[in-house]
Amino acid sequence: MASDAFANYSLAGKTAVVTGAAGGIGTAITERLGGLGATVVLADAVDRVHDAAKAAAAKGIKTKGVKFDVTDSKAVEKVAAELNEEFGAIDILVANAGIAYESNTQDHSDDDWHRVMKINLDGVFYCVRSFGKRMVERKRGSIVAISSIAGVKAVRPELHAGYDVSKAGVAHLCRVVGVEWAPFNVRVNAVGPGYTNTEMLQKVGMANPEILNMWLNDTPGKRLMEPTEIAATIGFLVSDAASGITGQNVMTDNGYSAS
Ligand SMILES: NC(=O)c1ccc[n+]([C@@H]2O[C@H](COP(=O)([O-])OP(=O)(O)OC[C@H]3O[C@@H](n4cnc5c(N)ncnc54)[C@H](O)[C@@H]3O)[C@@H](O)[C@H]2O)c1
């Protein structure tokens, strides 16, 4: 029956936590998961996460805003325990929080290196560990972490070796933990966006026509990705429709990484 074909895509009755949810791709993820029926806990290090939660609620999504920093492993563990108690279980984690910056390697500071690793890689690990261990106990759950084209190719012309390595690390973390937790029915995948139209992309040069042209020339689809396209991949991957997919890095980049 046609209706059954779509049943597995539904997230009705499930609770999802999305980090980095105060804006950008995080907003699109919230709207996608909420649109598929999930209750969405928006998490971010900034106060405006509460406004983002209110804005999502105004669109009919069941939400809650929580402020915490993903680099604080004790805070991550505390929030995971509290949310688990409040909602009975967290079914879905999307580890989306991340930062970018620019530096060539010869001038790359220790601070930039450690800051980007702390947020983009340690922060993902802390969230995967704290939310994931409760999924392992329940023998049910799905996790997606956000990697990047910068984790599979040497992107140009922007330079940020630490960012690139942190994103390669995220993809491999998902591969390793996806295999480790497969016997427990907990799936772990990465999603790798191409150049996506958000504030972060503004910071690394979107307003500069020369840089933008270089990105578009390197992208077979000849356009930037929209946050909703990244969110669409995530909505599928966290649903039961993707029950056979784990340990993968699903590139959503209009052909950038394939070319
Ligand atoms: N925009 C792109 O072109 C692109 C491409 C590939 C991958 N990505 C990745 O997608 C994810 C989302 O990016 P975006 O473009 O929406 O960026 P963005 O800057 O718009 O959003 C990132 C969010 O993460 C939050 N954040 C930063 N540090 C945090 C911390 N320590 N704890 C909790 N939250 C924190 C920020 O407050 C912000 O709301 C990032 O991981 C990014 O690396 C983006």
The ligand as an SDF file (V2000), in Angstrom:
LIG
                    3D

 44 48  0  0  0  0  0  0  0  0999 V2000
   28.0830   26.1540    5.8480 N   0  0  0  0  0  0  0  0  0  0  0  0
   28.8550   25.3210    5.1810 C   0  0  0  0  0  0  0  0  0  0  0  0
   29.2220   25.5550    4.0220 O   0  0  0  0  0  0  0  0  0  0  0  0
   29.2880   24.0100    5.8050 C   0  0  0  0  0  0  0  0  0  0  0  0
   29.9440   23.0690    4.9790 C   0  0  0  0  0  0  0  0  0  0  0  0
   30.3610   21.8620    5.5360 C   0  0  0  0  0  0  0  0  0  0  0  0
   30.1160   21.5870    6.8730 C   0  0  0  0  0  0  0  0  0  0  0  0
   29.4860   22.5140    7.6490 N   0  0  0  0  0  0  0  0  0  0  0  0
   29.2670   22.1680    9.0700 C   0  0  0  0  0  0  0  0  0  0  0  0
   27.8700   22.2450    9.3580 O   0  0  0  0  0  0  0  0  0  0  0  0
   27.6920   22.5640   10.7500 C   0  0  0  0  0  0  0  0  0  0  0  0
   26.7410   23.7660   10.8710 C   0  0  0  0  0  0  0  0  0  0  0  0
   27.3450   24.8600   10.1930 O   0  0  0  0  0  0  0  0  0  0  0  0
   26.5820   26.2160    9.8080 P   0  0  0  0  0  0  0  0  0  0  0  0
   27.0230   26.6030    8.4610 O   0  0  0  0  0  0  0  0  0  0  0  0
   25.1340   26.0960   10.1230 O   0  0  0  0  0  0  0  0  0  0  0  0
   27.3210   27.1920   10.8560 O   0  0  0  0  0  0  0  0  0  0  0  0
   26.7550   28.3230   11.8280 P   0  0  0  0  0  0  0  0  0  0  0  0
   27.9470   29.0730   12.2910 O   0  0  0  0  0  0  0  0  0  0  0  0
   25.6200   29.0460   11.1860 O   0  0  0  0  0  0  0  0  0  0  0  0
   26.1570   27.4350   13.0240 O   0  0  0  0  0  0  0  0  0  0  0  0
   26.9880   26.7380   13.9400 C   0  0  0  0  0  0  0  0  0  0  0  0
   26.2970   26.7150   15.3010 C   0  0  0  0  0  0  0  0  0  0  0  0
   27.1370   26.0050   16.2190 O   0  0  0  0  0  0  0  0  0  0  0  0
   27.0970   26.6840   17.4590 C   0  0  0  0  0  0  0  0  0  0  0  0
   28.2870   26.3870   18.2640 N   0  0  0  0  0  0  0  0  0  0  0  0
   29.5640   26.7900   18.0140 C   0  0  0  0  0  0  0  0  0  0  0  0
   30.3600   26.3880   19.0040 N   0  0  0  0  0  0  0  0  0  0  0  0
   29.5860   25.7060   19.8930 C   0  0  0  0  0  0  0  0  0  0  0  0
   29.8490   25.0440   21.1200 C   0  0  0  0  0  0  0  0  0  0  0  0
   31.0840   25.0180   21.6400 N   0  0  0  0  0  0  0  0  0  0  0  0
   28.8280   24.4350   21.7710 N   0  0  0  0  0  0  0  0  0  0  0  0
   27.5670   24.4690   21.2580 C   0  0  0  0  0  0  0  0  0  0  0  0
   27.2540   25.0910   20.1010 N   0  0  0  0  0  0  0  0  0  0  0  0
   28.2570   25.7090   19.4310 C   0  0  0  0  0  0  0  0  0  0  0  0
   27.0360   28.1690   17.0710 C   0  0  0  0  0  0  0  0  0  0  0  0
   26.5750   28.9920   18.1520 O   0  0  0  0  0  0  0  0  0  0  0  0
   26.0950   28.1390   15.8860 C   0  0  0  0  0  0  0  0  0  0  0  0
   24.7380   28.3230   16.2770 O   0  0  0  0  0  0  0  0  0  0  0  0
   29.0900   22.8290   11.2920 C   0  0  0  0  0  0  0  0  0  0  0  0
   29.5720   21.6750   11.9490 O   0  0  0  0  0  0  0  0  0  0  0  0
   29.9190   23.1120   10.0570 C   0  0  0  0  0  0  0  0  0  0  0  0
   31.2810   22.8490   10.2310 O   0  0  0  0  0  0  0  0  0  0  0  0
   29.0680   23.7180    7.1490 C   0  0  0  0  0  0  0  0  0  0  0  0
  1  2  1  0
  2  3  2  0
  2  4  1  0
  4  5  1  0
  4 44  2  0
  5  6  2  0
  6  7  1  0
  7  8  2  0
  8  9  1  0
  8 44  1  0
  9 10  1  0
  9 42  1  0
 10 11  1  0
 11 12  1  0
 11 40  1  0
 12 13  1  0
 13 14  1  0
 14 15  2  0
 14 16  1  0
 14 17  1  0
 17 18  1  0
 18 19  2  0
 18 20  1  0
 18 21  1  0
 21 22  1  0
 22 23  1  0
 23 24  1  0
 23 38  1  0
 24 25  1  0
 25 26  1  0
 25 36  1  0
 26 27  1  0
 26 35  1  0
 27 28  2  0
 28 29  1  0
 29 30  1  0
 29 35  2  0
 30 31  1  0
 30 32  2  0
 32 33  1  0
 33 34  2  0
 34 35  1  0
 36 37  1  0
 36 38  1  0
 38 39  1  0
 40 41  1  0
 40 42  1  0
 42 43  1  0
M  CHG  2   8   1  16  -1
M  END
$$$$
